[in-house]
Amino acid sequence: MKEWIKSDVIRRLVDALEDASTSIPEDKLWVEVEKAVDNIDVAHIYLKMAMLKHNVAVYVAGGMPISELPGEDWVREYYAYQMPAFYRALKVALARRSPYVTPDDVIGEAESS
C-alpha cells in the first residue's frame, strides 16, 4: 500500500500542484489548496483543471449519478477527489505547505480522521 501511495497518489498530487503553480501565483497557491480541502467546488479553476488532468479529481455534476455517494468531505456537488487517498494527501500537503509528503503521513491522516 505504501508503494502505491508514493508512486500513484503522491506523484499525481505533486504533478497537479506543479501544473497549477504555472497559472496561480505562488503566494496564492496554498490559499487555493486550502479552499480545495474545504470544498473543491470553490477552488481556483486552474487548480481544479490540474487535478482533473492528473486524475486527482473528477467532475461529478451534469449527469445521472452512478451511485449514491455518502456526504463525505472529499465529495462535493460538482467535483470529487478520485478517492479519499488524494484528499488525505492534499490535507497533509496543505499542513506542510509542500506536496512532498510521505505515505506514512497520508496513512496517519486517514487514521486520525
Biopython code that builds the backbone (N, CA, C, O; Angstrom):
import numpy as np
from Bio.PDB.StructureBuilder import StructureBuilder

atoms = [
    (1, "MET", "N", (0.809, -1.196, 0.000)),
    (1, "MET", "CA", (0.000, 0.000, 0.000)),
    (1, "MET", "C", (0.856, 1.264, 0.000)),
    (1, "MET", "O", (0.553, 2.217, -0.718)),
    (2, "LYS", "N", (1.918, 1.279, 0.797)),
    (2, "LYS", "CA", (2.757, 2.471, 0.860)),
    (2, "LYS", "C", (3.382, 2.783, -0.492)),
    (2, "LYS", "O", (3.488, 3.948, -0.876)),
    (3, "GLU", "N", (3.791, 1.754, -1.209)),
    (3, "GLU", "CA", (4.391, 1.985, -2.526)),
    (3, "GLU", "C", (3.368, 2.587, -3.484)),
    (3, "GLU", "O", (3.699, 3.473, -4.271)),
    (4, "TRP", "N", (2.134, 2.110, -3.421)),
    (4, "TRP", "CA", (1.076, 2.658, -4.272)),
    (4, "TRP", "C", (0.802, 4.124, -3.920)),
    (4, "TRP", "O", (0.655, 4.957, -4.814)),
    (5, "ILE", "N", (0.735, 4.439, -2.636)),
    (5, "ILE", "CA", (0.508, 5.834, -2.220)),
    (5, "ILE", "C", (1.640, 6.710, -2.749)),
    (5, "ILE", "O", (1.401, 7.811, -3.245)),
    (6, "LYS", "N", (2.861, 6.220, -2.641)),
    (6, "LYS", "CA", (4.018, 7.001, -3.093)),
    (6, "LYS", "C", (4.038, 7.146, -4.615)),
    (6, "LYS", "O", (4.194, 8.252, -5.131)),
    (7, "SER", "N", (3.883, 6.049, -5.324)),
    (7, "SER", "CA", (4.062, 6.071, -6.773)),
    (7, "SER", "C", (2.839, 6.582, -7.525)),
    (7, "SER", "O", (2.963, 7.035, -8.663)),
    (8, "ASP", "N", (1.680, 6.519, -6.919)),
    (8, "ASP", "CA", (0.468, 6.933, -7.629)),
    (8, "ASP", "C", (-0.142, 8.193, -7.016)),
    (8, "ASP", "O", (-0.263, 9.215, -7.692)),
    (9, "VAL", "N", (-0.515, 8.128, -5.775)),
    (9, "VAL", "CA", (-1.228, 9.237, -5.139)),
    (9, "VAL", "C", (-0.329, 10.472, -5.004)),
    (9, "VAL", "O", (-0.682, 11.547, -5.488)),
    (10, "ILE", "N", (0.805, 10.326, -4.364)),
    (10, "ILE", "CA", (1.675, 11.484, -4.121)),
    (10, "ILE", "C", (2.258, 11.998, -5.431)),
    (10, "ILE", "O", (2.347, 13.209, -5.634)),
    (11, "ARG", "N", (2.653, 11.104, -6.313)),
    (11, "ARG", "CA", (3.218, 11.528, -7.602)),
    (11, "ARG", "C", (2.210, 12.365, -8.385)),
    (11, "ARG", "O", (2.564, 13.418, -8.916)),
    (12, "ARG", "N", (0.970, 11.915, -8.461)),
    (12, "ARG", "CA", (-0.051, 12.671, -9.192)),
    (12, "ARG", "C", (-0.355, 14.004, -8.521)),
    (12, "ARG", "O", (-0.565, 15.014, -9.193)),
    (13, "LEU", "N", (-0.376, 14.000, -7.203)),
    (13, "LEU", "CA", (-0.630, 15.241, -6.474)),
    (13, "LEU", "C", (0.486, 16.254, -6.729)),
    (13, "LEU", "O", (0.213, 17.428, -6.977)),
    (14, "VAL", "N", (1.730, 15.806, -6.671)),
    (14, "VAL", "CA", (2.867, 16.689, -6.958)),
    (14, "VAL", "C", (2.740, 17.256, -8.365)),
    (14, "VAL", "O", (2.902, 18.459, -8.567)),
    (15, "ASP", "N", (2.452, 16.402, -9.334)),
    (15, "ASP", "CA", (2.312, 16.850, -10.723)),
    (15, "ASP", "C", (1.189, 17.878, -10.868)),
    (15, "ASP", "O", (1.349, 18.877, -11.571)),
    (16, "ALA", "N", (0.066, 17.640, -10.214)),
    (16, "ALA", "CA", (-1.064, 18.566, -10.291)),
    (16, "ALA", "C", (-0.712, 19.916, -9.676)),
    (16, "ALA", "O", (-1.027, 20.960, -10.249)),
    (17, "LEU", "N", (-0.069, 19.902, -8.524)),
    (17, "LEU", "CA", (0.285, 21.170, -7.878)),
    (17, "LEU", "C", (1.351, 21.915, -8.666)),
    (17, "LEU", "O", (1.326, 23.145, -8.723)),
    (18, "GLU", "N", (2.286, 21.194, -9.273)),
    (18, "GLU", "CA", (3.282, 21.852, -10.119)),
    (18, "GLU", "C", (2.615, 22.492, -11.334)),
    (18, "GLU", "O", (2.952, 23.616, -11.704)),
    (19, "ASP", "N", (1.670, 21.782, -11.956)),
    (19, "ASP", "CA", (0.924, 22.359, -13.079)),
    (19, "ASP", "C", (0.147, 23.602, -12.660)),
    (19, "ASP", "O", (0.178, 24.622, -13.348)),
    (20, "ALA", "N", (-0.539, 23.515, -11.547)),
    (20, "ALA", "CA", (-1.333, 24.643, -11.073)),
    (20, "ALA", "C", (-0.456, 25.850, -10.772)),
    (20, "ALA", "O", (-0.871, 26.990, -10.977)),
    (21, "SER", "N", (0.746, 25.602, -10.292)),
    (21, "SER", "CA", (1.630, 26.709, -9.919)),
    (21, "SER", "C", (2.107, 27.510, -11.129)),
    (21, "SER", "O", (2.632, 28.611, -10.963)),
    (22, "THR", "N", (1.935, 26.982, -12.341)),
    (22, "THR", "CA", (2.299, 27.756, -13.530)),
    (22, "THR", "C", (1.235, 28.800, -13.856)),
    (22, "THR", "O", (1.505, 29.739, -14.605)),
    (23, "SER", "N", (0.031, 28.652, -13.304)),
    (23, "SER", "CA", (-1.057, 29.595, -13.577)),
    (23, "SER", "C", (-1.529, 30.363, -12.355)),
    (23, "SER", "O", (-2.180, 31.399, -12.487)),
    (24, "ILE", "N", (-1.211, 29.873, -11.185)),
    (24, "ILE", "CA", (-1.621, 30.524, -9.934)),
    (24, "ILE", "C", (-0.361, 31.051, -9.263)),
    (24, "ILE", "O", (0.585, 30.291, -9.054)),
    (25, "PRO", "N", (-0.327, 32.336, -8.922)),
    (25, "PRO", "CA", (0.859, 32.880, -8.258)),
    (25, "PRO", "C", (1.199, 32.098, -6.987)),
    (25, "PRO", "O", (0.314, 31.649, -6.258)),
    (26, "GLU", "N", (2.487, 31.947, -6.743)),
    (26, "GLU", "CA", (2.964, 31.139, -5.618)),
    (26, "GLU", "C", (2.341, 31.561, -4.293)),
    (26, "GLU", "O", (2.009, 30.710, -3.469)),
    (27, "ASP", "N", (2.178, 32.860, -4.080)),
    (27, "ASP", "CA", (1.609, 33.328, -2.816)),
    (27, "ASP", "C", (0.122, 33.015, -2.688)),
    (27, "ASP", "O", (-0.435, 33.129, -1.597)),
    (28, "LYS", "N", (-0.526, 32.626, -3.773)),
    (28, "LYS", "CA", (-1.954, 32.289, -3.741)),
    (28, "LYS", "C", (-2.219, 30.783, -3.825)),
    (28, "LYS", "O", (-3.325, 30.329, -3.531)),
    (29, "LEU", "N", (-1.210, 30.015, -4.224)),
    (29, "LEU", "CA", (-1.430, 28.588, -4.446)),
    (29, "LEU", "C", (-1.943, 27.882, -3.199)),
    (29, "LEU", "O", (-2.916, 27.131, -3.279)),
    (30, "TRP", "N", (-1.319, 28.101, -2.060)),
    (30, "TRP", "CA", (-1.740, 27.382, -0.846)),
    (30, "TRP", "C", (-3.081, 27.880, -0.331)),
    (30, "TRP", "O", (-3.796, 27.142, 0.347)),
    (31, "VAL", "N", (-3.431, 29.131, -0.645)),
    (31, "VAL", "CA", (-4.774, 29.628, -0.326)),
    (31, "VAL", "C", (-5.798, 28.818, -1.120)),
    (31, "VAL", "O", (-6.836, 28.421, -0.591)),
    (32, "GLU", "N", (-5.495, 28.582, -2.386)),
    (32, "GLU", "CA", (-6.400, 27.800, -3.235)),
    (32, "GLU", "C", (-6.439, 26.329, -2.826)),
    (32, "GLU", "O", (-7.486, 25.687, -2.908)),
    (33, "VAL", "N", (-5.307, 25.801, -2.390)),
    (33, "VAL", "CA", (-5.289, 24.421, -1.896)),
    (33, "VAL", "C", (-6.168, 24.314, -0.651)),
    (33, "VAL", "O", (-6.901, 23.339, -0.483)),
    (34, "GLU", "N", (-6.091, 25.311, 0.211)),
    (34, "GLU", "CA", (-6.941, 25.301, 1.401)),
    (34, "GLU", "C", (-8.423, 25.316, 1.011)),
    (34, "GLU", "O", (-9.236, 24.616, 1.616)),
    (35, "LYS", "N", (-8.766, 26.109, 0.010)),
    (35, "LYS", "CA", (-10.143, 26.114, -0.481)),
    (35, "LYS", "C", (-10.528, 24.732, -1.004)),
    (35, "LYS", "O", (-11.636, 24.254, -0.758)),
    (36, "ALA", "N", (-9.611, 24.099, -1.722)),
    (36, "ALA", "CA", (-9.886, 22.773, -2.300)),
    (36, "ALA", "C", (-10.076, 21.726, -1.215)),
    (36, "ALA", "O", (-10.874, 20.803, -1.381)),
    (37, "VAL", "N", (-9.360, 21.852, -0.113)),
    (37, "VAL", "CA", (-9.536, 20.921, 1.003)),
    (37, "VAL", "C", (-10.873, 21.162, 1.682)),
    (37, "VAL", "O", (-11.557, 20.213, 2.065)),
    (38, "ASP", "N", (-11.248, 22.421, 1.833)),
    (38, "ASP", "CA", (-12.525, 22.746, 2.470)),
    (38, "ASP", "C", (-13.716, 22.401, 1.574)),
    (38, "ASP", "O", (-14.723, 21.864, 2.035)),
    (39, "ASN", "N", (-13.578, 22.719, 0.293)),
    (39, "ASN", "CA", (-14.660, 22.458, -0.663)),
    (39, "ASN", "C", (-14.092, 22.615, -2.063)),
    (39, "ASN", "O", (-13.928, 23.731, -2.554)),
    (40, "ILE", "N", (-13.797, 21.512, -2.689)),
    (40, "ILE", "CA", (-13.144, 21.543, -4.004)),
    (40, "ILE", "C", (-13.938, 22.342, -5.036)),
    (40, "ILE", "O", (-13.352, 22.884, -5.973)),
    (41, "ASP", "N", (-15.238, 22.424, -4.883)),
    (41, "ASP", "CA", (-16.068, 23.171, -5.836)),
    (41, "ASP", "C", (-15.674, 24.639, -5.936)),
    (41, "ASP", "O", (-15.824, 25.237, -7.002)),
    (42, "VAL", "N", (-15.176, 25.234, -4.859)),
    (42, "VAL", "CA", (-14.878, 26.669, -4.856)),
    (42, "VAL", "C", (-13.400, 26.980, -5.080)),
    (42, "VAL", "O", (-13.006, 28.146, -5.044)),
    (43, "ALA", "N", (-12.590, 25.974, -5.306)),
    (43, "ALA", "CA", (-11.167, 26.200, -5.565)),
    (43, "ALA", "C", (-10.969, 26.858, -6.925)),
    (43, "ALA", "O", (-11.854, 26.812, -7.780)),
    (44, "HIS", "N", (-9.835, 27.454, -7.115)),
    (44, "HIS", "CA", (-9.490, 28.131, -8.362)),
    (44, "HIS", "C", (-9.617, 27.165, -9.537)),
    (44, "HIS", "O", (-9.246, 25.996, -9.428)),
    (45, "ILE", "N", (-10.135, 27.648, -10.644)),
    (45, "ILE", "CA", (-10.371, 26.798, -11.810)),
    (45, "ILE", "C", (-9.075, 26.155, -12.307)),
    (45, "ILE", "O", (-9.104, 25.010, -12.758)),
    (46, "TYR", "N", (-7.947, 26.852, -12.240)),
    (46, "TYR", "CA", (-6.691, 26.267, -12.703)),
    (46, "TYR", "C", (-6.228, 25.122, -11.810)),
    (46, "TYR", "O", (-5.616, 24.166, -12.287)),
    (47, "LEU", "N", (-6.517, 25.217, -10.530)),
    (47, "LEU", "CA", (-6.185, 24.116, -9.632)),
    (47, "LEU", "C", (-7.082, 22.920, -9.943)),
    (47, "LEU", "O", (-6.605, 21.787, -10.005)),
    (48, "LYS", "N", (-8.356, 23.164, -10.135)),
    (48, "LYS", "CA", (-9.265, 22.066, -10.486)),
    (48, "LYS", "C", (-8.880, 21.441, -11.822)),
    (48, "LYS", "O", (-8.904, 20.218, -11.965)),
    (49, "MET", "N", (-8.529, 22.268, -12.794)),
    (49, "MET", "CA", (-8.122, 21.732, -14.097)),
    (49, "MET", "C", (-6.877, 20.855, -13.969)),
    (49, "MET", "O", (-6.793, 19.800, -14.597)),
    (50, "ALA", "N", (-5.923, 21.286, -13.165)),
    (50, "ALA", "CA", (-4.701, 20.492, -12.968)),
    (50, "ALA", "C", (-5.025, 19.173, -12.269)),
    (50, "ALA", "O", (-4.463, 18.133, -12.612)),
    (51, "MET", "N", (-5.934, 19.213, -11.286)),
    (51, "MET", "CA", (-6.301, 17.978, -10.596)),
    (51, "MET", "C", (-7.080, 17.044, -11.520)),
    (51, "MET", "O", (-6.932, 15.825, -11.426)),
    (52, "LEU", "N", (-7.901, 17.591, -12.406)),
    (52, "LEU", "CA", (-8.601, 16.761, -13.386)),
    (52, "LEU", "C", (-7.605, 16.140, -14.363)),
    (52, "LEU", "O", (-7.687, 14.951, -14.668)),
    (53, "LYS", "N", (-6.674, 16.943, -14.847)),
    (53, "LYS", "CA", (-5.678, 16.477, -15.810)),
    (53, "LYS", "C", (-4.854, 15.314, -15.264)),
    (53, "LYS", "O", (-4.533, 14.377, -15.995)),
    (54, "HIS", "N", (-4.515, 15.377, -13.989)),
    (54, "HIS", "CA", (-3.653, 14.350, -13.382)),
    (54, "HIS", "C", (-4.458, 13.279, -12.651)),
    (54, "HIS", "O", (-3.902, 12.470, -11.909)),
    (55, "ASN", "N", (-5.761, 13.282, -12.866)),
    (55, "ASN", "CA", (-6.638, 12.242, -12.332)),
    (55, "ASN", "C", (-6.653, 12.213, -10.802)),
    (55, "ASN", "O", (-6.782, 11.154, -10.187)),
    (56, "VAL", "N", (-6.519, 13.387, -10.211)),
    (56, "VAL", "CA", (-6.633, 13.534, -8.759)),
    (56, "VAL", "C", (-8.094, 13.757, -8.394)),
    (56, "VAL", "O", (-8.554, 13.334, -7.334)),
    (57, "ALA", "N", (-8.818, 14.429, -9.292)),
    (57, "ALA", "CA", (-10.219, 14.750, -9.065)),
    (57, "ALA", "C", (-11.034, 14.398, -10.304)),
    (57, "ALA", "O", (-10.495, 14.187, -11.390)),
    (58, "VAL", "N", (-12.332, 14.343, -10.110)),
    (58, "VAL", "CA", (-13.258, 14.083, -11.216)),
    (58, "VAL", "C", (-14.405, 15.081, -11.134)),
    (58, "VAL", "O", (-14.741, 15.591, -10.065)),
    (59, "TYR", "N", (-14.995, 15.345, -12.298)),
    (59, "TYR", "CA", (-16.182, 16.191, -12.377)),
    (59, "TYR", "C", (-17.378, 15.265, -12.229)),
    (59, "TYR", "O", (-17.528, 14.322, -13.006)),
    (60, "VAL", "N", (-18.230, 15.520, -11.241)),
    (60, "VAL", "CA", (-19.335, 14.606, -10.957)),
    (60, "VAL", "C", (-20.706, 15.184, -11.256)),
    (60, "VAL", "O", (-21.706, 14.476, -11.132)),
    (61, "ALA", "N", (-20.782, 16.445, -11.645)),
    (61, "ALA", "CA", (-22.083, 17.062, -11.911)),
    (61, "ALA", "C", (-22.469, 16.867, -13.375)),
    (61, "ALA", "O", (-21.644, 16.518, -14.219)),
    (62, "GLY", "N", (-23.732, 17.100, -13.637)),
    (62, "GLY", "CA", (-24.170, 17.136, -15.008)),
    (62, "GLY", "C", (-24.714, 15.845, -15.574)),
    (62, "GLY", "O", (-25.072, 15.797, -16.750)),
    (63, "GLY", "N", (-24.784, 14.833, -14.802)),
    (63, "GLY", "CA", (-25.301, 13.584, -15.337)),
    (63, "GLY", "C", (-25.991, 12.774, -14.272)),
    (63, "GLY", "O", (-26.116, 13.187, -13.119)),
    (64, "MET", "N", (-26.426, 11.636, -14.682)),
    (64, "MET", "CA", (-27.063, 10.719, -13.731)),
    (64, "MET", "C", (-25.983, 10.146, -12.825)),
    (64, "MET", "O", (-24.960, 9.672, -13.318)),
    (65, "PRO", "N", (-26.183, 10.179, -11.533)),
    (65, "PRO", "CA", (-25.178, 9.601, -10.641)),
    (65, "PRO", "C", (-25.081, 8.086, -10.843)),
    (65, "PRO", "O", (-26.080, 7.398, -11.055)),
    (66, "ILE", "N", (-23.859, 7.601, -10.771)),
    (66, "ILE", "CA", (-23.630, 6.166, -10.899)),
    (66, "ILE", "C", (-24.128, 5.460, -9.647)),
    (66, "ILE", "O", (-24.703, 4.374, -9.718)),
    (67, "SER", "N", (-23.903, 6.083, -8.519)),
    (67, "SER", "CA", (-24.360, 5.517, -7.255)),
    (67, "SER", "C", (-24.562, 6.656, -6.270)),
    (67, "SER", "O", (-24.128, 7.782, -6.509)),
    (68, "GLU", "N", (-25.207, 6.360, -5.190)),
    (68, "GLU", "CA", (-25.383, 7.350, -4.132)),
    (68, "GLU", "C", (-24.095, 7.413, -3.312)),
    (68, "GLU", "O", (-23.684, 6.422, -2.709)),
    (69, "LEU", "N", (-23.470, 8.576, -3.296)),
    (69, "LEU", "CA", (-22.268, 8.752, -2.501)),
    (69, "LEU", "C", (-22.657, 9.380, -1.169)),
    (69, "LEU", "O", (-23.477, 10.297, -1.126)),
    (70, "PRO", "N", (-22.078, 8.895, -0.106)),
    (70, "PRO", "CA", (-22.390, 9.492, 1.200)),
    (70, "PRO", "C", (-21.827, 10.904, 1.282)),
    (70, "PRO", "O", (-20.961, 11.274, 0.489)),
    (71, "GLY", "N", (-22.298, 11.671, 2.206)),
    (71, "GLY", "CA", (-21.814, 13.028, 2.398)),
    (71, "GLY", "C", (-20.414, 13.027, 2.993)),
    (71, "GLY", "O", (-20.244, 13.224, 4.196)),
    (72, "GLU", "N", (-19.439, 12.809, 2.170)),
    (72, "GLU", "CA", (-18.042, 12.766, 2.606)),
    (72, "GLU", "C", (-17.360, 14.088, 2.270)),
    (72, "GLU", "O", (-17.772, 14.783, 1.341)),
    (73, "ASP", "N", (-16.316, 14.437, 3.026)),
    (73, "ASP", "CA", (-15.575, 15.673, 2.782)),
    (73, "ASP", "C", (-14.939, 15.698, 1.395)),
    (73, "ASP", "O", (-14.742, 16.777, 0.837)),
    (74, "TRP", "N", (-14.623, 14.572, 0.843)),
    (74, "TRP", "CA", (-13.927, 14.509, -0.440)),
    (74, "TRP", "C", (-14.873, 14.499, -1.635)),
    (74, "TRP", "O", (-14.420, 14.429, -2.777)),
    (75, "VAL", "N", (-16.179, 14.569, -1.390)),
    (75, "VAL", "CA", (-17.177, 14.592, -2.458)),
    (75, "VAL", "C", (-18.014, 15.852, -2.302)),
    (75, "VAL", "O", (-18.576, 16.105, -1.236)),
    (76, "ARG", "N", (-18.094, 16.640, -3.365)),
    (76, "ARG", "CA", (-18.911, 17.857, -3.354)),
    (76, "ARG", "C", (-19.931, 17.803, -4.475)),
    (76, "ARG", "O", (-20.101, 16.767, -5.118)),
    (77, "GLU", "N", (-20.597, 18.893, -4.707)),
    (77, "GLU", "CA", (-21.678, 18.900, -5.698)),
    (77, "GLU", "C", (-21.168, 18.749, -7.136)),
    (77, "GLU", "O", (-21.780, 18.038, -7.933)),
    (78, "TYR", "N", (-20.067, 19.401, -7.471)),
    (78, "TYR", "CA", (-19.576, 19.392, -8.844)),
    (78, "TYR", "C", (-18.303, 18.584, -9.049)),
    (78, "TYR", "O", (-18.084, 18.021, -10.121)),
    (79, "TYR", "N", (-17.464, 18.528, -8.019)),
    (79, "TYR", "CA", (-16.186, 17.828, -8.130)),
    (79, "TYR", "C", (-16.011, 16.907, -6.931)),
    (79, "TYR", "O", (-16.577, 17.124, -5.860)),
    (80, "ALA", "N", (-15.212, 15.879, -7.147)),
    (80, "ALA", "CA", (-14.843, 14.969, -6.060)),
    (80, "ALA", "C", (-13.413, 14.517, -6.297)),
    (80, "ALA", "O", (-12.926, 14.512, -7.428)),
    (81, "TYR", "N", (-12.759, 14.144, -5.226)),
    (81, "TYR", "CA", (-11.436, 13.554, -5.377)),
    (81, "TYR", "C", (-11.611, 12.142, -5.910)),
    (81, "TYR", "O", (-12.584, 11.462, -5.583)),
    (82, "GLN", "N", (-10.679, 11.711, -6.719)),
    (82, "GLN", "CA", (-10.752, 10.390, -7.340)),
    (82, "GLN", "C", (-10.975, 9.297, -6.296)),
    (82, "GLN", "O", (-11.681, 8.319, -6.543)),
    (83, "MET", "N", (-10.367, 9.479, -5.138)),
    (83, "MET", "CA", (-10.565, 8.586, -4.000)),
    (83, "MET", "C", (-10.097, 9.316, -2.742)),
    (83, "MET", "O", (-9.374, 10.308, -2.843)),
    (84, "PRO", "N", (-10.491, 8.848, -1.575)),
    (84, "PRO", "CA", (-10.116, 9.559, -0.342)),
    (84, "PRO", "C", (-8.612, 9.740, -0.156)),
    (84, "PRO", "O", (-8.190, 10.702, 0.485)),
    (85, "ALA", "N", (-7.806, 8.854, -0.692)),
    (85, "ALA", "CA", (-6.350, 8.975, -0.522)),
    (85, "ALA", "C", (-5.835, 10.301, -1.077)),
    (85, "ALA", "O", (-4.933, 10.898, -0.489)),
    (86, "PHE", "N", (-6.384, 10.772, -2.191)),
    (86, "PHE", "CA", (-5.949, 12.048, -2.755)),
    (86, "PHE", "C", (-6.337, 13.203, -1.838)),
    (86, "PHE", "O", (-5.557, 14.135, -1.642)),
    (87, "TYR", "N", (-7.524, 13.141, -1.287)),
    (87, "TYR", "CA", (-7.975, 14.170, -0.353)),
    (87, "TYR", "C", (-7.087, 14.190, 0.893)),
    (87, "TYR", "O", (-6.672, 15.257, 1.347)),
    (88, "ARG", "N", (-6.801, 13.024, 1.436)),
    (88, "ARG", "CA", (-5.952, 12.940, 2.630)),
    (88, "ARG", "C", (-4.547, 13.455, 2.350)),
    (88, "ARG", "O", (-3.971, 14.174, 3.167)),
    (89, "ALA", "N", (-3.996, 13.088, 1.197)),
    (89, "ALA", "CA", (-2.650, 13.561, 0.828)),
    (89, "ALA", "C", (-2.638, 15.075, 0.674)),
    (89, "ALA", "O", (-1.682, 15.731, 1.088)),
    (90, "LEU", "N", (-3.689, 15.639, 0.083)),
    (90, "LEU", "CA", (-3.754, 17.083, -0.081)),
    (90, "LEU", "C", (-3.855, 17.791, 1.267)),
    (90, "LEU", "O", (-3.271, 18.860, 1.448)),
    (91, "LYS", "N", (-4.585, 17.212, 2.205)),
    (91, "LYS", "CA", (-4.671, 17.800, 3.549)),
    (91, "LYS", "C", (-3.300, 17.855, 4.214)),
    (91, "LYS", "O", (-2.945, 18.857, 4.836)),
    (92, "VAL", "N", (-2.541, 16.788, 4.083)),
    (92, "VAL", "CA", (-1.197, 16.760, 4.672)),
    (92, "VAL", "C", (-0.294, 17.762, 3.959)),
    (92, "VAL", "O", (0.466, 18.483, 4.606)),
    (93, "ALA", "N", (-0.373, 17.812, 2.634)),
    (93, "ALA", "CA", (0.428, 18.770, 1.871)),
    (93, "ALA", "C", (0.115, 20.200, 2.305)),
    (93, "ALA", "O", (1.022, 21.018, 2.457)),
    (94, "LEU", "N", (-1.159, 20.498, 2.503)),
    (94, "LEU", "CA", (-1.554, 21.831, 2.958)),
    (94, "LEU", "C", (-0.949, 22.138, 4.327)),
    (94, "LEU", "O", (-0.405, 23.222, 4.535)),
    (95, "ALA", "N", (-1.041, 21.206, 5.246)),
    (95, "ALA", "CA", (-0.493, 21.416, 6.594)),
    (95, "ALA", "C", (1.010, 21.690, 6.550)),
    (95, "ALA", "O", (1.534, 22.464, 7.351)),
    (96, "ARG", "N", (1.684, 21.054, 5.617)),
    (96, "ARG", "CA", (3.144, 21.208, 5.493)),
    (96, "ARG", "C", (3.539, 22.292, 4.500)),
    (96, "ARG", "O", (4.703, 22.686, 4.430)),
    (97, "ARG", "N", (2.567, 22.770, 3.735)),
    (97, "ARG", "CA", (2.822, 23.725, 2.644)),
    (97, "ARG", "C", (3.857, 23.160, 1.673)),
    (97, "ARG", "O", (4.725, 23.873, 1.170)),
    (98, "SER", "N", (3.735, 21.865, 1.430)),
    (98, "SER", "CA", (4.628, 21.176, 0.497)),
    (98, "SER", "C", (3.924, 19.932, -0.024)),
    (98, "SER", "O", (3.318, 19.194, 0.754)),
    (99, "PRO", "N", (3.994, 19.689, -1.325)),
    (99, "PRO", "CA", (3.379, 18.475, -1.858)),
    (99, "PRO", "C", (4.202, 17.218, -1.587)),
    (99, "PRO", "O", (3.745, 16.101, -1.831)),
    (100, "TYR", "N", (5.398, 17.408, -1.089)),
    (100, "TYR", "CA", (6.292, 16.272, -0.873)),
    (100, "TYR", "C", (6.042, 15.659, 0.504)),
    (100, "TYR", "O", (6.750, 15.944, 1.469)),
    (101, "VAL", "N", (5.038, 14.828, 0.567)),
    (101, "VAL", "CA", (4.651, 14.146, 1.794)),
    (101, "VAL", "C", (5.002, 12.670, 1.642)),
    (101, "VAL", "O", (5.373, 12.220, 0.558)),
    (102, "THR", "N", (4.884, 11.938, 2.711)),
    (102, "THR", "CA", (5.224, 10.514, 2.670)),
    (102, "THR", "C", (3.959, 9.666, 2.789)),
    (102, "THR", "O", (2.922, 10.146, 3.245)),
    (103, "PRO", "N", (4.054, 8.409, 2.376)),
    (103, "PRO", "CA", (2.918, 7.510, 2.584)),
    (103, "PRO", "C", (2.502, 7.421, 4.049)),
    (103, "PRO", "O", (1.311, 7.348, 4.350)),
    (104, "ASP", "N", (3.468, 7.427, 4.957)),
    (104, "ASP", "CA", (3.138, 7.381, 6.382)),
    (104, "ASP", "C", (2.335, 8.608, 6.809)),
    (104, "ASP", "O", (1.442, 8.504, 7.650)),
    (105, "ASP", "N", (2.650, 9.770, 6.230)),
    (105, "ASP", "CA", (1.875, 10.987, 6.515)),
    (105, "ASP", "C", (0.419, 10.802, 6.098)),
    (105, "ASP", "O", (-0.497, 11.153, 6.842)),
    (106, "VAL", "N", (0.215, 10.251, 4.912)),
    (106, "VAL", "CA", (-1.137, 10.075, 4.361)),
    (106, "VAL", "C", (-1.911, 9.044, 5.190)),
    (106, "VAL", "O", (-3.082, 9.245, 5.511)),
    (107, "ILE", "N", (-1.248, 7.953, 5.525)),
    (107, "ILE", "CA", (-1.899, 6.917, 6.337)),
    (107, "ILE", "C", (-2.231, 7.466, 7.720)),
    (107, "ILE", "O", (-3.307, 7.190, 8.251)),
    (108, "GLY", "N", (-1.323, 8.241, 8.307)),
    (108, "GLY", "CA", (-1.573, 8.845, 9.610)),
    (108, "GLY", "C", (-2.762, 9.786, 9.583)),
    (108, "GLY", "O", (-3.557, 9.816, 10.522)),
    (109, "GLU", "N", (-2.888, 10.557, 8.507)),
    (109, "GLU", "CA", (-4.041, 11.464, 8.364)),
    (109, "GLU", "C", (-5.334, 10.675, 8.274)),
    (109, "GLU", "O", (-6.338, 11.056, 8.876)),
    (110, "ALA", "N", (-5.322, 9.597, 7.539)),
    (110, "ALA", "CA", (-6.520, 8.771, 7.384)),
    (110, "ALA", "C", (-6.917, 8.147, 8.717)),
    (110, "ALA", "O", (-8.102, 8.080, 9.044)),
    (111, "GLU", "N", (-5.944, 7.699, 9.475)),
    (111, "GLU", "CA", (-6.226, 7.072, 10.765)),
    (111, "GLU", "C", (-6.726, 8.060, 11.789)),
    (111, "GLU", "O", (-7.490, 7.692, 12.681)),
    (112, "SER", "N", (-6.307, 9.326, 11.679)),
    (112, "SER", "CA", (-6.734, 10.325, 12.661)),
    (112, "SER", "C", (-8.107, 10.912, 12.356)),
    (112, "SER", "O", (-8.699, 11.577, 13.206)),
    (113, "SER", "N", (-8.610, 10.676, 11.171)),
    (113, "SER", "CA", (-9.907, 11.241, 10.782)),
    (113, "SER", "C", (-11.060, 10.381, 11.229)),
    (113, "SER", "O", (-12.216, 10.719, 10.979)),
]
sb = StructureBuilder()
sb.init_structure("model")
sb.init_model(0)
sb.init_chain("A")
sb.init_seg("    ")
for serial, (resi, resn, name, xyz) in enumerate(atoms, 1):
    if name == "N":
        sb.init_residue(resn, " ", resi, " ")
    sb.init_atom(name, np.array(xyz, "f"), 0.0, 1.0, " ", f" {name:<3s}", serial, name[0])
structure = sb.get_structure()
